[in-house]
């Protein structure tokens, strides 16, 4: 790894740029007009708060946050405690049950325990309007998350990217495959879960981590 950089350093630089200022200004303006935006303001950057740059081992890339009330918690595929587990996450749990010995399906969908182990749960788009999937696709977030991958490309090595579905796989074009590992699978949604199930990504990640002499991920949900 090159000289140590934190996500805080990264954000300090992005805050100076017009595209990033415009993203935040648009969100603030929408909220002031009574438009419901998810996740909550304090949760938008949880993927960075919970997984520091130098701690990243795995990056799971999602599309945009869940757009139902109280669902989005700032982590891709994760939902807040007390919220019913969405279909995509139920299929993720199903695959874990088949792929990871002794995995016990939890009664909630909060994936915080993964993020604290170096699994960065990064949506390509970090906010969404209530009930309107993809509504913030043109807000500037795609530029932002491309730059996040650029930072990972430059500062880190041997990061394992899990790209589920065609949307996430579009991000694959900017991942440096000479330095990092990319695993592709179908999206875990009910529309494509047959080809997601059986992908064995979770056990594969741990096998790769062992070969890199890194600690494995405990995929249990606490």
N, C-alpha and C positions, 0 to 999 in steps of 0.2 A: 504493500500500500504506500502511496506517495504521502507527502506531508499531510498531517492530520487536518481534516476539514470536518466541520459539524453541519448539520442541517441548519442551525442558527446562522452560520456564516453564509450559507446558500441563500436563505431567506433575506438576509440583510442586503445582498446584492440584487435580488429580484425585486425587492420593494422600491428600488430606485428606477425601475424600468416602467415605461408607460403601459405596456400590455398588462402587466401585473396590477398596476394601479387601477386600470380600467376594469379588470375582473372584479376586484374588491368593491369599487365604486358602484358597479352595476348591481351587485348583490345587496349592498346597503340601500341603494335606491329602491330596489324591488321590495325589500322588507318594509321600507318606510311607506310604501303604497299598499301595504297589507297583503302582498303576495307571499304565500308560504313557500319557503325555501328549505330544503333538507340537505345535509344535516343541520343541527343547530350551529350557530356561529362558532361557539367554542369547540365544536367537534370537527370542523372542516379539515383540519390538519392533523388529526389524531394519528394517521399512518406515520407521520414524522415525529410526533411527540413520543410515541411508544416504541419506536425502533430507530435508534440513532444510526447515523450513516456507518460508522465503524463497526456496528453490531450486525449489519445486514448479512444474512447467509442465503436467504431465499426471497424472491419477489413473486408474489401472486398478483397478476394484473386483472382487474375487473373493468367493467364498462363505466357505469355511473351509479350513484347511490340509489338505494331503494327509494321509491317516490311515494310510499304510503306513510300515514301519520306515525310518528314515533319509531320508525324502523331504522333509518340510517344512523350509524354511530361513527362514521368517518373511516371505517375500515372496510375494504372490499369484501363482499359476501357476508359480512357480519351484521348482526342486528342487536339493538339494545335489549337488556334483560327485561323480561315480562312481555316481549313481543313474540307472537307465533313465529315459528321457524319457517322461512320462505321455502318454496319448492326446490330451488337450486341448492340451497344449503342442506336440505333433507337428502338430496342426492349425493352431496359431498360426504355427509355422514354415512350414507349407505356404502359408498366406495371405501371409506375409512374402515367400516366394519368388516369388509371383505379383504382389505389390504393390510391392515395393521393388527397384529395379534393383541387380543385382550382390549381392543377399543370398545368403550362403553358409550353408547349414544347419550348425549346430555339432554336435558329438558329445556335448554335455552340455546340461543344462537350467537352469543357473544364470543368472538375469537381473540379476545385480548391476550389470552395465555399464549397464543402463537406469536403475536407481535412482540412479546417480551422475550422471546427466544431467538429473535433475529429473522422472523418471517414478516417481511414488509407486505402489508395488504393494501395495495395501491390501486385505486380506481383511476382510469384514464381521464375521467371528468370528475371533479370533486364536489359539485353541487348539482341540484336538480330542483325544478319547480314541482310542487305537489301535484301528483296525478299525471305528470307529463314526462315520461321517460325520454331521455335524450334532449331535453329542452335547453340545456346549457352546453350543448356540443360545440356551439360556435362562440362561446364566451371568451375563449382564450386558454382554457384549461389544457387542451391538447398540446399547445406550445409549451406550457408549464411542465407537463409530465414527460414530454420529450426531453426537456432539459434535465429533469430528474434522472432519466436513464443515461443521459450524457455524463452526468456527475458520477453515477455508478460505474459507467464504462471507464472513466478516467482514473478514479481513485481506488477502485476495488478490483479484485480478481476472484475467479472461481465462484461467482454468484450463480445460483440456480434460478432461472426464470421459468415459472409455470404459466403457460399461455393457453387458456381454455376458451376455445371458440374463435371465430374469424376476427372479431373486433379486437380482442387482445393480441391476436397473432399479427395484426397490422403493426403493432409496436415492435414486433420482432425484427423489422427491417433496420432498426437503429441500434440493436443490441450487438455488441462486439463479440462475435462467436469464437474469436481466437482467445478471448480472455474468460468468457462465461459459458455456461451450459444452458441450453434452451430445451424444454420439454413441452411438446404440443399435445393437446387433446381437444375433443369437442367440448362445448360449453356444458356445464352440469344442469342446465335447465331441463324441464320435462320434455321439451321438444327435441332434444338431442342426447339425452342422458344414456341411451343405449351404447353409444360409442364413447361416452365419458367413463361409464362403469367398466371396470376392468383395465383401466389405464395404468394402475399401480404407481401413480406418481409419488405417493407419500412414502412408500417403501423404497422407491428408487432414489428419492432425495436423500434418505438416510444412508443408503449404500454409497452414494457419491460423497456425502460428507465424511464418511468413514475413510474413504480412499484419500481424502484431502486432509485427514487427521484433524477434523473438526468435530465438535460434539454434535450428536444427532438431535433431531427435533422430537420432543415428546408431543405427539399429536393429540393427546388427551385434551378435552375441553373442561376447564375448571370454572 
